[in-house]
Amino acid sequence: MTSIERFVEKLGKSESTSARRANPDAGPTQRSFQSEGDKTTSQEIHIDFDRLEQAGMLSPNQANTRLAEEYRAIKRPLLKNAFGQGAMPIAQGNLIMVTSALPGEGKSFTAINLAMSMASEMDRTVLLVEADVAKPAACRYLGIPEPEKGLVDYLAEPGLELSSLLLKTNVPKLTLLPAGRQHRNSTELLASASMRDLMDQLSRRYHDRVVLFDSPPLLLSNEAVVLAGLMGQIVLVVEAGKTLQSVVKDAIALLDENKVAGVVLNKQLAGPGAGYGYYGGYGYGYGGGK
């Protein structure tokens, strides 16, 4: 039994625990990138740090908070695996999907906090991708309007350059790729040759880059399962005291057993005097396939 399986077994003991309330998260052809790709994007956005903090989320102004320490612990094994410092080599380990079994468990909260934490690294850059194309949440949390075009448009329009879609933020090492418009064939677009080519480019183009995907819930959308097959690492967010053990097992069963996967226990009740916003603590179980 792997560590992630042992972690899931423990969830059964806490299914009756009540958790505190929290903010819910809410056939193209292959082509090459424009010269220098996303690092030449002219679009810039201003993330509202006050808005993040009021929502109980991490901002660059919170380097010494408990929340920041929690995410330092969560990101460390992910970064080691992403750049060949883990126990075993992982293909495209710098492509990391953040998902959940069901909506409202905090996957977007976790993805944004991980992006903020990883962007504080001295020698890493971060690209945050709004991959929940049916219900994107990252722009809303960051306090910026949802752009008209993004990931879906890149996949659907062969002539569109990725650099025209990427948004440079006021966090120096953080760039955002928005979801773009909704599309009736979004699952097929995510499974297309253009998507596979994009993932390969994102993984290899810059040696220092981590790409975080805020994905749809696994049990709610085929897009999430398609995306999972393209990732090097998967982070499954579980709501403490609410998500049933059986639901978590059903979600994990949809994943390739050879993928490296971790669990973030979210909305965990904190001890006396602890807590930040609505989120009281995190647990992390990490392990590979069976």
C-alpha positions as CSV (number, residue, x, y, z in Angstrom):
1,M,0.0,0.0,0.0
2,T,1.4,3.4,-1.0
3,S,1.4,6.5,1.2
4,I,-1.5,8.0,-0.8
5,E,-3.6,4.9,-0.2
6,R,-2.8,4.9,3.5
7,F,-3.8,8.6,3.5
8,V,-7.2,7.8,1.9
9,E,-7.8,5.0,4.4
10,K,-7.5,7.5,7.2
11,L,-10.2,9.7,5.6
12,G,-12.8,7.1,6.6
13,K,-12.1,7.8,10.2
14,S,-13.0,11.5,9.8
15,E,-16.0,11.4,7.5
16,S,-18.3,12.3,10.4
17,T,-16.3,15.3,11.4
18,S,-17.8,18.7,10.6
19,A,-15.4,21.1,8.9
20,R,-15.6,24.9,9.1
21,R,-17.1,26.8,6.2
22,A,-14.7,27.9,3.5
23,N,-14.8,29.8,0.2
24,P,-15.7,27.4,-2.6
25,D,-13.5,27.3,-5.6
26,A,-15.0,27.5,-7.5
27,G,-9.1,19.0,-34.6
28,P,-6.4,21.6,-34.9
29,T,-2.9,21.0,-36.3
30,Q,0.4,21.1,-34.4
31,R,2.4,24.3,-34.6
32,S,5.5,25.8,-33.1
33,F,5.8,28.7,-30.6
34,Q,6.6,32.2,-31.6
35,S,10.2,33.2,-31.0
36,E,10.8,33.4,-27.2
37,G,7.2,32.3,-26.7
38,D,5.4,33.3,-23.5
39,K,8.3,35.4,-22.1
40,T,7.6,38.1,-24.7
41,T,3.9,38.6,-23.9
42,S,3.0,42.3,-23.8
43,Q,-0.2,41.8,-21.7
44,E,0.1,42.6,-18.1
45,I,-2.4,42.3,-15.3
46,H,-2.5,43.5,-11.7
47,I,-3.4,40.9,-9.1
48,D,-5.3,42.4,-6.2
49,F,-3.3,41.2,-3.2
50,D,-5.8,42.6,-0.7
51,R,-8.5,40.6,-2.3
52,L,-6.5,37.5,-2.0
53,E,-5.8,38.1,1.6
54,Q,-9.4,38.9,2.4
55,A,-10.3,35.5,0.9
56,G,-7.8,33.8,3.2
57,M,-5.4,33.2,0.4
58,L,-1.6,33.6,0.0
59,S,-0.1,36.8,-1.4
60,P,3.6,37.9,-1.7
61,N,3.1,40.0,1.4
62,Q,2.6,36.9,3.6
63,A,6.0,35.3,3.5
64,N,6.1,34.7,7.3
65,T,2.6,33.5,7.9
66,R,1.4,30.0,8.9
67,L,-0.3,29.7,5.5
68,A,3.0,30.4,3.7
69,E,4.7,27.7,5.9
70,E,2.0,25.2,5.0
71,Y,2.5,25.7,1.3
72,R,6.3,25.6,1.6
73,A,5.8,22.1,3.0
74,I,3.3,21.1,0.2
75,K,5.4,22.5,-2.6
76,R,8.8,21.0,-1.6
77,P,8.2,17.4,-2.8
78,L,6.5,18.7,-6.0
79,L,9.5,20.8,-6.9
80,K,11.9,18.0,-6.2
81,N,10.0,15.7,-8.5
82,A,9.6,18.4,-11.1
83,F,13.3,18.9,-11.5
84,G,14.8,15.4,-11.1
85,Q,15.6,15.6,-7.4
86,G,13.1,13.0,-6.2
87,A,13.4,9.3,-5.6
88,M,12.8,8.5,-9.2
89,P,12.8,10.4,-12.6
90,I,9.3,11.6,-13.7
91,A,8.5,12.4,-17.3
92,Q,7.2,15.9,-17.5
93,G,7.3,16.2,-13.8
94,N,7.1,20.0,-14.0
95,L,3.5,19.7,-15.3
96,I,1.4,19.6,-12.2
97,M,-2.4,19.2,-12.2
98,V,-4.4,20.3,-9.2
99,T,-7.9,18.7,-9.0
100,S,-10.5,17.3,-6.7
101,A,-13.1,14.6,-6.7
102,L,-16.1,17.1,-6.6
103,P,-16.6,20.9,-6.8
104,G,-16.1,23.1,-3.8
105,E,-13.2,21.2,-2.2
106,G,-10.7,24.0,-2.7
107,K,-8.8,23.0,-5.8
108,S,-8.5,26.6,-7.2
109,F,-7.6,27.9,-3.7
110,T,-4.8,25.3,-3.6
111,A,-3.6,25.9,-7.2
112,I,-3.4,29.7,-6.7
113,N,-1.6,29.3,-3.3
114,L,0.8,26.8,-4.8
115,A,1.5,29.2,-7.7
116,M,2.2,32.1,-5.3
117,S,4.4,30.0,-3.1
118,M,6.4,28.5,-6.0
119,A,6.8,31.9,-7.6
120,S,8.7,33.0,-4.5
121,E,11.5,30.5,-5.3
122,M,14.7,32.2,-6.2
123,D,15.3,30.0,-9.3
124,R,11.8,29.0,-10.5
125,T,9.1,30.6,-12.7
126,V,5.5,29.6,-12.7
127,L,2.8,29.4,-15.3
128,L,-0.7,29.0,-13.9
129,V,-3.2,27.5,-16.4
130,E,-6.9,27.9,-16.0
131,A,-7.7,24.4,-17.3
132,D,-11.2,24.2,-15.8
133,V,-12.5,25.6,-19.0
134,A,-16.2,25.1,-18.2
135,K,-16.0,26.9,-14.8
136,P,-12.7,28.9,-14.6
137,A,-12.1,30.5,-11.2
138,A,-8.5,31.7,-11.1
139,C,-9.1,35.1,-12.7
140,R,-12.1,35.7,-10.3
141,Y,-10.0,34.9,-7.3
142,L,-7.1,37.1,-8.6
143,G,-9.5,40.0,-9.0
144,I,-9.1,40.4,-12.8
145,P,-11.6,40.2,-15.6
146,E,-11.8,36.9,-17.5
147,P,-10.1,37.5,-20.9
148,E,-12.1,36.6,-24.0
149,K,-9.4,34.2,-25.3
150,G,-7.1,31.6,-23.7
151,L,-6.3,28.0,-23.7
152,V,-9.4,26.8,-25.6
153,D,-8.9,29.4,-28.3
154,Y,-5.3,28.4,-28.7
155,L,-6.3,24.8,-29.3
156,A,-9.2,25.7,-31.6
157,E,-7.5,28.3,-33.7
158,P,-4.3,27.0,-35.4
159,G,-3.1,30.5,-36.3
160,L,-3.3,31.9,-32.8
161,E,0.1,32.5,-31.0
162,L,0.4,31.4,-27.4
163,S,2.3,34.6,-26.5
164,S,-0.7,36.7,-27.4
165,L,-2.8,34.9,-24.7
166,L,-0.4,34.8,-21.7
167,L,-0.8,37.4,-19.0
168,K,2.2,38.7,-17.1
169,T,1.3,39.5,-13.5
170,N,2.7,41.9,-10.9
171,V,4.2,38.8,-9.2
172,P,7.5,38.9,-11.1
173,K,7.8,35.1,-11.7
174,L,4.1,34.3,-12.2
175,T,2.4,34.2,-15.6
176,L,-1.3,33.2,-16.2
177,L,-2.9,31.4,-19.2
178,P,-6.7,32.0,-18.9
179,A,-9.3,29.4,-20.0
180,G,-10.8,31.4,-22.8
181,R,-14.2,30.8,-24.3
182,Q,-16.3,27.8,-23.7
183,H,-16.4,25.2,-26.5
184,R,-18.7,22.3,-27.1
185,N,-15.8,20.1,-28.1
186,S,-13.5,21.1,-25.1
187,T,-12.8,17.4,-24.2
188,E,-11.7,16.7,-27.8
189,L,-9.6,19.8,-27.9
190,L,-7.8,18.8,-24.7
191,A,-7.2,15.4,-26.2
192,S,-5.9,16.8,-29.5
193,A,-2.5,16.7,-31.1
194,S,-2.2,20.4,-30.4
195,M,-2.7,19.9,-26.7
196,R,-0.1,17.2,-26.6
197,D,2.3,19.4,-28.5
198,L,1.5,22.3,-26.2
199,M,2.2,20.2,-23.1
200,D,5.5,19.0,-24.5
201,Q,6.5,22.6,-25.3
202,L,5.5,23.9,-21.9
203,S,7.4,21.1,-20.2
204,R,10.7,21.5,-22.2
205,R,10.9,25.1,-23.3
206,Y,12.2,26.6,-20.1
207,H,14.3,24.6,-17.7
208,D,13.2,26.6,-14.6
209,R,9.4,26.6,-15.2
210,V,6.7,24.9,-13.2
211,V,3.3,24.7,-15.0
212,L,0.3,24.4,-12.6
213,F,-3.1,23.4,-14.1
214,D,-6.3,24.3,-12.2
215,S,-8.3,21.3,-13.5
216,P,-12.0,20.4,-13.4
217,P,-13.1,17.9,-10.7
218,L,-12.4,14.3,-11.6
219,L,-15.9,13.0,-11.0
220,L,-17.6,15.8,-12.8
221,S,-15.9,16.1,-16.2
222,N,-14.2,14.0,-18.8
223,E,-11.7,16.9,-19.4
224,A,-10.1,16.2,-16.0
225,V,-9.4,12.6,-16.8
226,V,-8.0,13.6,-20.2
227,L,-5.7,16.2,-18.6
228,A,-4.5,13.8,-16.0
229,G,-3.1,11.5,-18.6
230,L,-0.9,14.4,-19.8
231,M,0.6,15.4,-16.5
232,G,3.7,14.4,-14.7
233,Q,2.3,15.0,-11.2
234,I,-1.3,15.2,-9.8
235,V,-2.4,16.9,-6.6
236,L,-5.8,15.8,-5.4
237,V,-7.5,18.2,-3.0
238,V,-9.8,16.6,-0.4
239,E,-12.1,18.5,1.9
240,A,-11.5,17.5,5.5
241,G,-14.6,16.1,7.3
242,K,-16.8,16.2,4.2
243,T,-15.4,14.3,1.3
244,L,-16.3,10.6,1.7
245,Q,-13.6,8.0,1.6
246,S,-15.5,6.2,-1.2
247,V,-15.6,9.4,-3.3
248,V,-11.9,9.8,-3.0
249,K,-11.3,6.2,-4.0
250,D,-13.6,6.7,-7.0
251,A,-11.6,9.7,-8.1
252,I,-8.2,8.0,-7.6
253,A,-9.5,5.0,-9.7
254,L,-9.8,7.3,-12.7
255,L,-6.0,8.1,-12.6
256,D,-3.2,6.1,-14.2
257,E,-1.8,4.1,-11.3
258,N,1.7,4.9,-12.5
259,K,1.2,8.6,-12.1
260,V,2.9,10.3,-9.1
261,A,0.0,11.7,-7.0
262,G,-0.4,13.6,-3.8
263,V,-3.3,14.5,-1.5
264,V,-3.8,17.9,0.1
265,L,-6.3,17.7,3.0
266,N,-8.1,21.1,2.8
267,K,-10.3,23.0,5.2
268,Q,-9.0,21.0,8.2
269,L,-10.0,22.2,11.6
270,A,-7.2,24.0,13.3
271,G,-6.1,23.8,16.9
272,P,-6.8,26.4,19.5
273,G,-5.6,29.8,18.4
274,A,-4.6,28.7,14.9
275,G,-6.2,29.5,11.6
276,Y,-6.0,31.9,8.7
277,G,-9.1,33.0,6.9
278,Y,-11.4,30.0,6.7
279,Y,-8.7,27.5,6.3
280,G,-7.2,25.9,9.4
281,G,-4.5,23.5,8.2
282,Y,-3.3,21.1,5.7
283,G,-2.2,17.5,5.6
284,Y,-0.2,16.0,2.7
285,G,0.1,12.4,1.7
286,Y,2.5,11.7,-1.2
287,G,3.1,8.5,-3.2
288,G,3.4,7.0,-6.6
289,G,1.5,4.2,-8.2
290,K,0.6,0.8,-6.8
